Amino acid sequence: MLNVFFVTIHNQLNLLALLMAHPLLKTITKYSKGAKFVNRKRIYYFIIFLFVIGIIVACLPLIAGAGDPSGAATGTVKALDAKEAGKPILAEIAEAVGHNKISINFVWVLITGYLVMFMQLGFALVETGFTRAKNAAHTMLMNIMIYVIGMLGFWVCGFAFMFGGVGQIANLGMVANLNNEVTWHLFGKDWGLIGYKGFFLTGDSYDVAVFTLFLFQMVFMDTTATIPTGAMAERWKFLAFFVYGFFISMLIYPIYGNWVWGGGWLSQLGVNAGLGHGVVDFAGSGVVHMVGGFTALAGAIVIGPRLGKYKKDGTPNAIPGHHIPMGIAGALILAFGWFGFNPGSTLAGTDLRIGVIATNTMLASAGGALSATLYMWFRFGKPDPTMCANGLLAGLVAITAPCAFVNAPLSVLIGFVAGLLVVWSVLFVDGVLKVDDPVGAVSVHGVCGAWGILALGLFADGTYGDKWNGVEGTVTGLLYGDGGQFLAQLINIAVNFIFVFVSAYLVFKLIDVVIGNRVDPEVELQGLDVPETGVVAYPDFVLAKGERKETANGELG
């Protein structure tokens, strides 16, 4: 049709050229020179007018012959694969319906996975903006490389350890290729410990559903792995970070993740011990955020505070970030990515609960940002923008576990409490524990992740989650009558902290002994950009006269 249109235009242009060159027109214009009653311009305008009318008339058949503008004739029964075209039998219709349902779920999981991957940019901007300019290139490099290192580690064995025994993936086609779980028989029951299938995505794992699940779960792992890069920023040796990336993606995260999401023993507390539906963590307040937060706590303790962070009497110095707008932009990107994080965890675009999940996610973020801002405003006299951003993220972290199981007012409440918790926790970690966490990662992810797990055990209202973890009935919290679910959630928090913190602490200690975690004091004072990466983030940046500088003894001058 487009070719017909261009041919029509070509013909009209030829006609115009013939008219302009016609002898009659030349004769009229020749004898009309100086004549008052003839205006040659009007003749030209009239010919152009005829030309335009000709094009419009010529295009009328094209407009009238449009394809299917309403869509009513597209995607009819003729589009179904059938032995007799246009006349499918019932079995062929059922096959098409089932295939289309799973196709919708595939597209949903992939697109939401892409949104979660985009969150890596949000983390990079938050961490870089809330730290100092002299370390910006180093912080950005960690954020891009944790994506690379974590992905490869998860591909090698992390995915197999976490999901190798998960069994059927119902929403992605009832695939049961991941069916090898190492178990421990205790008290007459089998308790899952670790998966053992899916290494390198080969063998039976070379499957469309498994690959789709891998992509989605890999970006979740990446979220966990990047959290400590904020808590340990501005003094972490890049080689030590590099080694850490493989440990978190291949061992710590996958092992605990298997216990909750891979069919492991924490998820079996319902069917084996009668505690509600076992541990329930819809999108990862525990699996993702608590693991990242408590790993960050262990790392920050082992590596120690930045030079100049604490005075000789132990009181903390504020070390402001160099680019607050960058950090705020990062927080908003993370909030956007969370619309993939939480609704995507249904693994099904055909699950209409996604509307509730997305709305609850949004409301909790508002509650968190509001309470953190108001608290800082009333207590310190100013609404700190960095704490507002952390309050936003705290609300999102807290709602990640219960987002599918609670109503709207409770979502706002969960976020509001998280916003207060993150402020109190930052002040406690900084001033009492003397743990230097430049971006508040321990508080945002560890503390508020634990609150999210607990909130599910309290507030799950019984409107969703039938047969979750193999238990009949919907998920119900303590305030709606199921104390067993609340107990399961408490056990989860304790297990998460003990396993993750101890494991991460041992890993960081091992790295410290072998290669060292921390850069030399001279490098830290100069900034890690050039010594560690060979480039400077802001080549035109000059340290202003009178700006405070750290001294080797840890004081600010």
C-alpha positions in Angstrom: 0.0 0.0 0.0 2.9 2.3 0.7 4.2 1.7 -2.8 0.9 2.7 -4.3 1.0 6.0 -2.3 4.5 6.9 -3.6 3.5 6.1 -7.1 0.5 8.4 -6.8 2.7 11.2 -5.5 5.1 10.6 -8.4 2.3 10.8 -11.0 1.0 14.0 -9.5 4.4 15.7 -9.6 4.8 14.8 -13.2 1.3 16.3 -13.9 2.4 19.5 -12.1 5.5 19.7 -14.2 3.5 19.3 -17.4 1.1 22.0 -16.4 3.8 24.4 -15.5 5.5 23.8 -18.9 2.3 23.8 -21.0 2.5 26.3 -24.1 -0.9 27.7 -23.1 0.4 28.8 -19.7 3.5 30.4 -21.3 1.3 32.3 -23.8 -1.0 33.6 -21.1 1.9 34.7 -19.0 3.7 36.3 -22.0 0.7 38.5 -23.0 -0.3 39.2 -19.5 2.8 41.1 -18.5 1.8 44.5 -17.3 -1.9 43.6 -17.6 -3.8 44.8 -14.6 -6.6 42.3 -14.9 -4.4 39.2 -14.8 -2.3 38.2 -11.9 0.3 35.5 -12.9 0.8 34.5 -9.2 -2.9 33.6 -9.0 -2.5 31.3 -11.9 0.4 29.4 -10.2 -1.6 29.2 -7.0 -4.6 27.8 -8.8 -2.4 25.1 -10.5 -0.9 24.1 -7.1 -4.4 24.0 -5.6 -5.4 21.6 -8.3 -2.3 19.5 -7.6 -3.2 19.2 -3.9 -6.8 18.3 -4.7 -5.5 15.7 -7.1 -3.4 14.0 -4.4 -6.3 14.0 -1.9 -8.6 12.4 -4.5 -6.0 9.9 -5.5 -5.4 8.8 -1.9 -9.1 8.3 -1.1 -9.0 4.6 -2.2 -6.1 4.0 0.0 -7.9 5.4 3.0 -11.1 3.6 2.3 -9.1 0.3 1.8 -7.5 0.3 5.2 -6.8 -3.2 6.8 -8.3 -3.9 10.2 -8.2 -0.7 12.2 -10.5 -2.0 15.0 -8.7 -5.3 15.3 -12.0 -7.3 15.1 -10.8 -9.4 12.2 -7.4 -10.1 13.6 -6.6 -13.2 15.7 -9.8 -15.2 14.9 -10.2 -18.9 14.8 -8.2 -19.0 11.6 -5.1 -18.1 13.7 -5.3 -21.4 15.6 -3.1 -24.3 14.5 -5.5 -27.0 13.4 -5.4 -30.0 11.2 -8.2 -28.5 9.2 -7.6 -24.8 8.9 -10.3 -22.7 10.5 -12.0 -25.7 12.0 -10.1 -26.7 15.2 -11.4 -29.6 17.3 -11.8 -29.2 21.1 -8.4 -30.7 21.9 -6.7 -28.3 19.5 -8.5 -25.4 21.1 -7.5 -26.5 24.6 -3.9 -26.9 23.4 -3.9 -23.3 22.1 -5.5 -21.9 25.3 -2.9 -23.7 27.4 0.0 -22.5 25.2 -1.2 -18.9 25.2 -1.6 -18.9 29.0 2.0 -20.0 29.5 3.2 -17.6 26.8 1.6 -14.7 28.7 3.4 -15.9 31.8 6.7 -16.2 30.0 6.4 -12.6 28.7 5.4 -11.4 32.1 8.3 -13.0 33.9 10.8 -11.8 31.3 9.6 -8.2 31.3 9.5 -8.0 35.1 12.9 -9.5 35.2 14.2 -6.8 32.9 12.8 -4.2 35.3 14.6 -5.8 38.2 17.8 -5.8 36.2 17.3 -2.1 35.7 17.4 -1.7 39.5 21.2 -2.2 39.3 21.4 1.3 37.9 19.4 2.5 40.8 21.8 0.9 43.3 24.8 2.3 41.5 23.4 5.9 41.6 22.3 5.7 45.2 25.7 4.3 46.4 27.8 6.6 44.3 25.7 9.7 45.1 25.7 9.1 48.8 29.5 8.6 48.9 32.4 11.0 48.0 33.5 12.1 44.6 37.0 10.7 44.9 35.6 7.2 45.0 32.9 7.5 42.4 34.5 5.5 39.6 35.4 2.7 42.1 31.8 2.5 43.4 30.4 2.5 39.9 32.8 -0.2 38.8 31.7 -2.4 41.7 28.1 -2.0 40.7 28.6 -3.1 37.2 31.0 -5.9 38.0 28.8 -7.5 40.7 26.3 -7.9 37.9 28.8 -9.8 35.8 30.5 -11.8 38.6 27.2 -12.7 40.2 25.6 -13.8 37.0 28.4 -16.2 36.1 28.6 -17.6 39.6 24.9 -18.2 39.7 25.1 -19.8 36.3 27.9 -22.2 37.3 26.3 -23.6 40.4 24.3 -21.0 42.4 21.1 -21.7 40.4 21.5 -25.5 40.8 22.0 -25.2 44.5 19.0 -23.0 44.9 16.4 -24.4 42.5 17.8 -27.8 41.6 15.2 -29.6 43.6 12.3 -27.2 43.3 10.1 -29.6 41.3 7.4 -28.5 39.0 7.3 -24.9 37.8 3.5 -24.8 37.4 3.1 -21.2 36.0 5.8 -21.8 33.4 4.4 -25.0 32.0 4.5 -27.7 34.7 8.1 -28.4 34.0 9.7 -30.9 36.5 13.2 -31.0 35.2 14.7 -29.5 38.4 14.0 -32.5 40.6 17.2 -33.3 42.5 17.1 -32.1 46.2 19.6 -33.3 48.8 17.5 -34.1 51.9 18.0 -35.1 55.5 15.6 -37.6 57.0 14.7 -36.4 60.5 11.7 -37.1 62.8 10.2 -39.3 60.1 10.3 -36.5 57.6 12.5 -35.5 54.6 13.9 -32.0 55.0 15.4 -30.3 51.9 19.0 -28.9 52.3 20.3 -28.0 48.9 19.5 -28.5 45.2 21.7 -30.5 42.9 20.6 -30.1 39.3 20.9 -27.3 36.7 24.7 -26.7 36.8 25.7 -24.5 33.8 22.1 -24.7 32.5 22.9 -27.9 30.7 21.3 -31.3 30.3 17.6 -31.3 31.3 18.0 -27.6 32.2 18.3 -26.7 28.5 14.6 -25.9 28.6 12.6 -22.7 27.9 11.0 -22.6 31.3 14.2 -23.2 33.2 16.0 -20.5 31.3 13.2 -18.1 32.0 13.3 -18.9 35.7 17.1 -18.5 35.7 16.9 -15.0 34.2 14.3 -13.8 36.7 16.1 -15.4 39.7 19.5 -14.2 38.6 18.6 -10.6 38.8 17.2 -11.2 42.3 20.5 -12.6 43.4 22.2 -9.6 41.9 20.2 -7.3 44.1 21.4 -9.2 47.2 25.0 -9.2 46.0 25.1 -5.5 45.4 23.9 -4.4 48.8 27.3 -4.8 50.6 29.0 -2.6 48.0 27.2 0.3 49.6 28.0 -0.6 53.2 31.7 -1.3 52.4 32.2 1.6 49.9 35.2 3.9 50.0 37.7 1.5 51.5 37.1 -1.9 49.9 39.9 -3.4 47.8 38.7 -4.3 44.4 40.3 -7.7 44.3 38.6 -8.6 47.6 35.3 -7.4 46.3 35.9 -9.6 43.2 36.4 -12.7 45.3 33.4 -11.9 47.5 31.1 -11.7 44.4 31.6 -15.4 43.7 31.0 -16.5 47.3 27.7 -14.7 47.6 26.4 -15.8 44.2 27.6 -19.4 44.4 27.1 -20.3 48.0 25.6 -18.0 50.6 22.6 -16.7 48.7 21.7 -20.0 46.9 21.9 -22.2 50.0 19.6 -20.0 52.1 17.4 -19.3 49.1 16.9 -23.0 48.6 15.6 -23.4 52.1 12.8 -20.8 51.5 12.1 -20.8 47.7 13.7 -24.0 46.4 11.6 -26.5 48.4 14.0 -26.6 51.3 13.4 -27.2 55.0 12.2 -23.7 56.0 9.4 -23.9 53.4 8.5 -27.3 54.8 7.8 -26.1 58.3 4.1 -26.2 57.3 3.7 -29.6 55.8 6.3 -31.3 58.2 5.7 -29.4 61.4 2.3 -27.8 61.1 3.5 -24.2 61.3 1.2 -22.4 59.0 2.3 -22.6 55.4 6.0 -22.8 56.4 8.2 -19.8 55.9 6.5 -17.5 53.4 8.4 -14.7 51.7 6.6 -13.7 48.6 9.3 -11.6 46.8 12.3 -11.6 49.1 12.3 -9.4 52.2 14.3 -12.3 53.7 15.8 -14.2 50.8 17.0 -11.1 49.0 17.2 -8.1 51.4 17.9 -9.7 54.8 20.7 -11.8 53.2 22.1 -8.7 51.6 21.7 -6.6 54.7 23.3 -9.1 57.1 26.1 -9.8 54.7 26.7 -6.1 54.6 26.8 -5.9 58.4 29.4 -8.7 58.5 31.5 -7.0 55.8 31.3 -3.6 57.4 32.4 -5.0 60.8 35.4 -6.9 59.3 36.6 -4.0 57.1 36.2 -1.3 59.7 35.1 2.3 59.5 36.4 4.9 57.0 39.2 7.1 58.1 37.7 10.2 59.8 34.4 8.6 60.5 34.8 8.5 64.3 36.5 10.9 66.6 38.9 9.8 69.3 36.0 9.8 71.8 34.0 7.5 69.6 31.4 10.0 68.4 30.6 9.7 64.7 31.4 12.4 62.1 29.0 12.9 59.3 30.6 12.3 55.9 28.2 13.7 53.3 27.7 12.2 49.9 28.9 14.3 47.0 25.8 14.2 44.7 22.4 14.1 46.5 20.4 14.5 43.2 22.2 11.4 41.9 21.2 9.4 45.0 17.6 10.6 44.9 17.4 9.6 41.2 18.7 6.2 42.1 16.1 5.7 44.7 13.3 6.6 42.3 14.7 4.1 39.7 14.7 1.5 42.4 11.1 2.3 43.2 10.2 1.9 39.6 12.1 -1.4 39.3 10.1 -2.7 42.3 7.1 -3.0 40.1 9.0 -5.8 38.5 10.3 -7.2 41.7 7.1 -7.8 43.6 4.4 -8.4 40.9 6.8 -10.4 38.9 7.2 -12.9 41.7 3.8 -14.4 40.8 5.6 -15.9 37.8 2.3 -15.4 36.1 0.8 -12.5 34.1 -2.4 -14.5 34.3 -2.6 -14.2 38.1 -4.8 -11.1 38.6 -3.4 -10.6 42.1 -0.7 -8.6 40.4 -2.8 -5.5 40.6 -3.1 -5.8 44.4 0.6 -6.5 44.7 1.7 -3.5 42.6 -0.6 -1.1 44.5 0.5 -2.4 47.9 4.1 -2.0 46.9 3.5 1.6 45.8 1.6 2.5 49.0 4.2 1.1 51.3 6.9 3.1 49.7 4.9 6.3 50.3 4.4 5.4 53.9 8.1 4.8 54.4 9.2 8.0 52.8 6.6 10.0 54.7 7.4 8.7 58.2 11.2 9.0 57.7 10.9 12.5 56.4 8.6 13.6 59.2 10.7 12.1 61.9 13.9 13.8 60.7 12.0 17.1 60.3 10.5 17.0 63.8 13.6 15.7 65.6 16.4 17.6 63.8 14.5 20.5 62.3 15.1 19.7 58.6 13.6 17.0 56.3 16.8 15.2 55.3 16.5 14.2 51.6 18.9 11.2 52.0 16.8 9.8 54.8 13.6 10.4 52.8 15.2 8.3 50.0 16.1 5.6 52.5 12.6 5.7 54.0 11.2 5.1 50.5 13.4 2.1 50.1 12.7 0.9 53.6 9.0 0.8 52.8 9.6 -1.1 49.6 11.9 -3.7 51.4 9.4 -4.3 54.1 6.4 -4.8 51.8 8.3 -7.2 49.6 7.4 -10.3 51.7 3.8 -9.5 52.5 2.7 -7.6 49.4 0.5 -10.4 48.1 -1.1 -11.2 51.4 -2.2 -7.9 53.0 -4.7 -5.1 52.2 -4.0 -1.4 51.3 -4.2 0.2 54.8 -1.9 -2.4 56.3 0.5 -1.8 53.4 0.7 1.9 54.3 1.2 0.9 58.0 4.0 -1.6 57.1 5.8 1.1 55.1 5.2 3.7 57.8 6.8 1.6 60.5 9.7 0.7 58.1 10.4 4.4 57.6 10.7 4.9 61.4 12.8 1.8 61.8 15.3 2.8 59.2 16.0 6.1 60.9 16.3 4.5 64.3 18.5 1.7 62.9 20.9 4.1 61.1 21.4 6.1 64.3 21.9 2.9 66.3 24.3 1.2 63.9 26.3 4.4 63.4 26.3 5.7 67.0 26.0 2.6 69.2 27.4 -0.3 67.2 30.1 2.0 65.7 29.6 0.2 62.3 30.3 2.6 59.4 27.6 2.0 56.7 27.9 5.0 54.2 24.5 4.4 52.6 22.5 2.8 55.4 22.3 -0.6 53.6 22.3 -2.6 56.9 19.3 -0.7 58.1 17.3 -0.5 54.9 17.7 -4.1 53.8 18.6 -6.1 57.0 16.4 -4.5 59.6 13.5 -3.6 57.3 13.7 -6.9 55.6 13.2 -8.6 59.0 10.3 -6.3 59.7 8.7 -7.4 56.4 9.0 -11.1 57.3 7.4 -10.4 60.7 4.7 -8.2 59.2 3.6 -11.1 57.0 3.3 -13.3 60.0 1.1 -10.7 61.7 -1.1 -9.2 59.0 -1.6 -11.9 56.2 -5.4 -11.7 55.8 -6.2 -15.1 54.3 -7.4 -13.8 50.9 -4.5 -15.3 48.9 -2.0 -18.2 48.8 -4.1 -21.4 48.7 -1.7 -24.5 48.7 1.3 -22.3 49.3 4.2 -24.6 50.0 1.9 -27.5 49.6 -0.5 -26.5 52.5 -4.2 -26.4 51.9 -5.9 -23.1 52.5 -4.8 -19.5 52.2 -2.0 -17.7 54.1 -3.1 -16.2 57.4 -1.2 -14.3 60.0 -1.4 -14.1 63.8 -4.0 -11.3 63.9 -6.2 -13.3 61.6 -6.0 -16.5 63.6 -2.8 -18.4 62.6 -0.1 -18.3 65.3 1.8 -21.0 63.6 2.5 -18.8 60.6 3.9 -16.1 62.9 6.2 -18.7 64.6 7.5 -19.9 61.3 8.3 -16.3 60.3 10.2 -15.8 63.6 12.2 -18.9 63.1 13.1 -17.6 59.6 14.4 -14.4 60.9 16.6 -16.2 63.4 17.9 -18.7 60.9 18.6 -16.0 58.3 20.7 -13.9 60.7 22.6 -16.8 62.2 23.4 -18.5 58.9 24.0 -15.4 56.7 25.9 -13.3 59.2 28.2 -16.1 60.4 28.8 -17.4 56.9 29.5 -13.9 55.5 31.8 -13.1 58.5 33.9 -16.2 57.9 34.1 -15.4 54.2 35.3 -11.8 54.8 37.7 -13.0 57.5 39.1 -15.6 55.1 39.5 -13.0 52.3 41.1 -10.6 54.8 43.7 -13.2 55.8 44.6 -14.2 52.2 44.5 -10.9 50.2 43.2 -8.3 52.6 39.8 -6.5 52.4 41.0 -2.9 52.8 43.1 -0.5 50.8 46.1 1.2 52.3 45.4 4.4 54.3 47.2 6.5 51.7 45.0 5.1 49.0 41.9 5.8 51.1 42.9 9.4 51.7 43.7 10.0 48.1 40.5 8.3 46.9 40.2 4.8 45.4 39.5 5.9 41.8 43.0 6.2 40.4 44.8 3.6 42.6 42.2 0.9 42.2 40.6 1.6 38.8 43.2 3.7 36.9 40.7 6.5 36.1 39.1 9.4 37.9 35.3 9.9 37.8 35.5 13.7 37.5 38.7 14.7 35.7 37.7 18.4 35.9 37.0 18.3 39.6 39.3 20.2 41.9 39.2 20.0 45.7 38.0 23.3 46.9 40.2 25.3 49.4 39.0 24.9 52.9 37.3 21.6 52.3 37.7 19.2 55.2 40.3 16.4 54.6 40.9 13.2 56.5 44.2 12.7 58.2 45.9 9.4 58.7 44.9 9.2 62.3 41.2 9.2 61.4 40.5 12.8 62.3 38.8 15.4 60.0 40.8 18.6 59.6 
